[in-house]
């Protein structure tokens, strides 16, 4: 029996970043208009990526029905100026998830299906290009559990994560994690710079081919990592024992989360060898999920009352997006997942109109002049 591990938005969804620090300047944007993006005839929707600069009202995600994320029933889509386009499914795979897109509209994600000899679920990395789906393969051995594309740049380079079983292939299962760069049909394994270790996980990459991710070490340790031209460099921590990176911009700035010296978990911004603590929205926990070329960072943080809220960090200040975006009180914006170079933000939240049956919603935030 294979064990199921699922990627929901290209990577394991952790928290996002936040900041208590007060900078000397004001945020460039102090208000946003909100658009709820919900795929027709589904109860829930993710809005994973919002990368296009040339067409700001354009994003990708997936919808599904049911309380939990339904891999086999997931419907991938592109949303463009209020119009949904359903993305093609891979033959034999009844569901798919769209995770990220580049400025030309190429989309990376996963096809979701079942192993032919069991009812266990599997993911395969796929690329949608010019409206057609391409299977990127990657399942290298019978021990492979799942693989998915996590990021794509404007040079048609793709980052891919894979999870595979380790011997003895019996409960309690043990897993390994490996990451790849896909380019023109060729796969390159990304090495772990921690001596003696092999497991890695990647987020996205910039147009220079620099990749943000995480290298795993002994005793469940991990370090934020930057890969370039096949070499990995550890980025350090905020004083704690571990860190992880999720995103990188074209300036080479990296964001993620890290343990601090006092045992908290904070989002960080790494720039040219210096890791900056971005703080939190009042709790001990935050995480940075994406950064644009203007060094605006988005993510999520728990508040002092332990509610998860989406944020944007700009000019040294953290803004709770629930406070600067007028909307119905039943809507809670929980995680900002992407921000493009024009400052448009996408992410996910909850519609609590029916408290007994909250619905996941995708949101799009447009900066107000």
Buried (B, 14 or more C-beta within 10 A) or exposed (E): EBBBBBBBBBBBBBBBBBBBEEEEEEBEBEBBEBBBBBBEEBBBBBBBBBBBEEEBBBBBBBBBEEEEBBBEBBBBBBBBEEEBEBBBBBEEBBBBBBBBBBBEBBBBBBBBBBEEEEEEBBBBBBBBBEEEBBBBBBBBEEBBBBBBBBBBBEBBBBBBBBBBBEEEEEEEBEEBBBBBBBBEEEBBBBBBBBEEBEBBBBBBBBEBBBBBBBBBBEEEBBBBBBBBEEEBBBBBBBBBBBBBBBBBBBBBBBBBBBBBEEEBBBBBBBBEEEBBBBBBBBBEBBBBBBBBBBBBBBBBBBBEEEBBBBBBBBBBBBBBBBEBBEBEEEBBBBBBBBBBBEBBBBBBBBBBEEEEEBBBBBBBBBBEE
